Amino acid sequence: MSTALPIVYLARHGETAWTLSGQHTGLTDLPLTRNGERNARRLGERLKGQQFAKVLTSPLQRAARTCELAGFGDAAETDPALVEWNYGDYEGLRSADILARRPEWDLFRDGCPGGESAVDIAARADHVVERLRAVSGDVLLFSSGHFLRVLAARWLGLGPDSAGRHFVLSTASLSALSYEHKLSRPVIRLWNDDHHVRA
């Protein structure tokens, strides 16, 4: 891997009450728990000394606060495209609640009634990928789990339904997208690193 090739670091927000309960948290603007704040600071320790050409964050407080506590708030630009999947009618529900109604439901294939479809979220992720590839240098972005999973799939040129479901992310985890040898070969360089949280 050439060190000249840019890296896009993906930081998932810290823990919230609904990540603990397993409720789908799309546009509901929940704060971090005390543990979530502590782990956001630990994420900052993990990133200490890194330099970024651009830092981007979702406007939702769980991502923006994670960014701030990690030490990048002053450098960050808010990007509305980084918000979590809009779950529409499924907002606040657990997967078990949804599957009780629709046993065959798959978020990455079916999307959410009254919210975003898989096509919608892929288009939004494509817009972000295009923006990221235009930056010269490393980028750090703060967002939410399902959106970041789709973003990784689209970075690789895969459909969200064929890949997004396979990329599990823990809260306050760090992942990295980059290239192998040349810009035409996008890769995942690091995925779901949460050692800083568990240390």
C-alpha positions in Angstrom: 0.0 0.0 0.0 1.4 3.3 -1.0 1.5 5.9 1.8 0.6 8.6 -0.8 -2.9 7.1 -1.3 -5.5 8.9 0.8 -7.4 7.2 3.6 -11.0 7.9 4.7 -11.5 7.2 8.4 -15.0 6.4 9.5 -15.9 7.0 13.1 -19.3 5.7 14.3 -20.9 7.8 17.1 -20.7 6.7 20.7 -23.4 4.8 22.6 -26.9 6.2 23.1 -29.9 4.9 25.0 -31.3 3.5 21.8 -28.1 1.7 20.8 -28.3 -0.1 24.1 -32.0 -1.0 23.6 -31.6 -1.9 20.0 -34.1 0.6 18.7 -33.6 2.0 15.2 -32.3 5.5 15.6 -32.5 7.4 12.3 -33.3 11.1 12.6 -34.3 11.1 16.3 -31.6 13.3 17.8 -30.5 11.5 20.9 -27.6 12.4 23.2 -24.7 10.1 24.0 -24.8 8.2 27.3 -22.1 8.8 29.9 -20.4 5.7 28.6 -20.8 7.0 25.0 -19.0 10.2 26.0 -16.2 8.3 27.6 -15.7 6.1 24.6 -15.8 9.1 22.3 -12.8 10.5 24.3 -11.1 7.2 23.9 -11.6 7.3 20.2 -9.9 10.7 20.3 -6.9 9.1 22.0 -6.8 6.5 19.3 -6.7 9.2 16.7 -4.2 11.4 18.5 -1.5 12.8 16.3 -3.4 12.1 13.0 -3.6 14.9 10.5 -6.7 15.3 8.3 -7.2 17.4 5.2 -10.9 17.5 6.1 -13.1 16.4 9.0 -16.9 15.9 8.4 -19.7 15.2 10.8 -23.4 14.4 10.6 -25.4 17.3 12.2 -27.1 14.8 14.6 -25.8 15.4 18.1 -24.7 11.8 18.7 -22.2 12.2 15.8 -21.3 15.9 16.4 -20.7 15.3 20.1 -18.5 12.3 19.4 -16.5 14.4 17.0 -16.2 17.2 19.6 -15.2 14.8 22.4 -12.7 13.1 20.2 -11.0 16.5 19.8 -12.0 17.4 16.2 -15.0 19.7 16.8 -13.2 22.9 15.8 -12.0 21.4 12.5 -15.3 19.7 11.5 -17.7 20.7 8.8 -21.3 19.6 9.2 -22.6 17.6 6.2 -26.3 16.8 6.2 -25.7 13.9 3.8 -24.0 12.0 6.7 -27.2 11.6 8.8 -28.3 8.1 9.6 -30.8 6.1 7.4 -34.3 7.6 7.7 -36.3 4.7 9.1 -39.6 6.4 8.6 -42.4 4.2 10.2 -39.8 2.0 11.8 -38.1 4.8 13.8 -37.7 3.7 17.4 -38.6 0.1 16.7 -36.3 -2.9 17.3 -35.6 -5.3 14.5 -37.6 -8.0 16.4 -40.6 -5.7 16.4 -40.4 -5.1 12.6 -39.7 -8.8 11.9 -42.8 -9.7 13.9 -44.8 -7.7 11.3 -42.7 -8.5 8.2 -40.7 -11.7 8.8 -38.8 -11.4 5.5 -37.9 -7.8 5.9 -34.2 -6.8 5.3 -33.3 -3.2 5.8 -30.5 -3.2 3.2 -32.9 -4.6 0.6 -36.3 -3.3 1.5 -35.6 0.1 3.2 -38.3 1.6 5.4 -41.9 2.7 4.6 -42.3 6.4 5.1 -38.4 6.7 5.1 -35.5 5.9 2.8 -35.3 3.0 0.4 -32.1 1.1 -0.3 -31.9 3.1 -3.6 -32.3 6.4 -1.7 -29.5 5.6 0.8 -27.2 4.3 -1.9 -27.6 7.6 -3.9 -26.8 9.6 -0.8 -23.8 7.5 -0.1 -22.6 7.9 -3.7 -22.8 11.6 -3.3 -20.6 11.4 -0.2 -18.1 9.0 -1.9 -17.8 11.5 -4.8 -17.1 14.3 -2.3 -14.5 12.2 -0.4 -12.6 11.2 -3.6 -12.3 14.9 -4.5 -10.3 15.6 -1.3 -6.5 15.5 -1.5 -5.4 13.9 1.7 -6.9 11.9 4.5 -10.4 12.5 5.7 -12.1 11.8 9.0 -15.9 11.5 9.2 -18.4 10.9 12.0 -21.7 9.3 11.3 -24.0 6.4 12.2 -23.8 2.7 11.8 -26.2 1.8 8.9 -25.2 4.8 6.8 -21.5 4.0 7.2 -22.1 0.4 6.2 -23.8 1.5 3.0 -21.0 4.0 2.4 -18.4 1.3 2.7 -20.4 -0.9 0.2 -20.7 2.0 -2.3 -17.0 2.9 -1.8 -16.2 -0.6 -3.1 -18.8 -0.3 -5.9 -21.1 -2.9 -4.3 -24.9 -2.6 -3.8 -26.1 -1.9 -0.3 -28.2 -5.0 -0.4 -25.3 -7.2 -1.3 -22.7 -5.9 1.1 -24.0 -3.4 3.6 -25.6 -6.0 5.8 -22.2 -7.8 6.3 -20.3 -4.8 7.7 -21.2 -4.7 11.4 -20.1 -1.6 13.3 -19.8 -1.1 17.1 -20.3 2.3 18.7 -17.3 4.5 18.8 -15.5 2.2 16.4 -13.0 3.3 13.8 -12.8 2.0 10.2 -10.8 3.1 7.2 -11.4 3.1 3.4 -8.5 3.5 1.0 -7.0 2.1 -2.1 -4.6 -0.7 -3.0 -1.7 0.4 -5.2 -3.8 2.9 -7.3 -7.0 5.0 -7.1 -8.9 2.6 -9.3 -8.7 -0.2 -6.7 -10.8 0.9 -3.6 -10.4 -1.3 -0.5 -11.3 -1.5 3.1 -8.1 -1.0 5.1 -9.5 -1.3 8.6 -13.0 -2.3 9.9 -14.7 -2.0 13.2 -11.7 -1.3 15.3 -12.9 -0.8 18.9 -9.8 -1.8 20.9 -9.6 1.7 22.2 -13.1 1.3 23.7 -12.5 -2.1 25.2 -9.0 -1.3 26.6 
